[in-house]
Amino acid sequence: MSVKVLVPTALQKFTNNQATLECSGASIGELLNSLEQACPGIKERLCDEKGQPRRFLNLYVNSEDIRFLEGTDTPLKDGDEVSIVPAVAGG
């Protein structure tokens, strides 16, 4: 199964400057582990010590926020697109 992962510029130093990766996983949690195998060190930037996505990071599956789906248990299917989007704050 192949899932397209869109990587923000700030994390591309872990992906050899690639903005798009092809990874596999039946869920977001499995995809994060696959991403770590392909790009060592990226998972600690994406997840906290409990393995949950960091608060300042949003993950979308086909434009749907995983916080409103099943979190890291959100199922994935072949051809899905996962976007990693850093939260923007300011004032």
C-alpha positions, 0 to 999 in steps of 0.5 A, a space after each residue: 500500500 502506498 500513501 503520499 506524504 506531504 512534508 513541510 519545508 521545516 522538516 525536509 532536512 530529514 527527508 533529503 529535501 524532498 517535499 513528497 514521500 511515498 510511505 506505507 501503513 494501514 493507519 496514521 500510527 503505522 505511517 509515522 513508524 514507516 516514515 521514521 524508518 525512511 527518515 530517521 529522526 523525523 518522528 521525534 519532531 512529529 510526535 510527543 513521548 507518548 507517540 501522539 502528534 505534537 500539539 503544534 502539528 496538524 495531520 490531514 488525511 485527504 484534507 480531513 484533520 485526524 483529530 476529528 477522525 480517529 487520531 493515530 488510529 485513523 485508517 489509511 488506504 492505497 492512494 491516500 494523501 497525508 499532509 503534515 501542517 505546522 500550526 501557525 500562531 501569531 498576533 
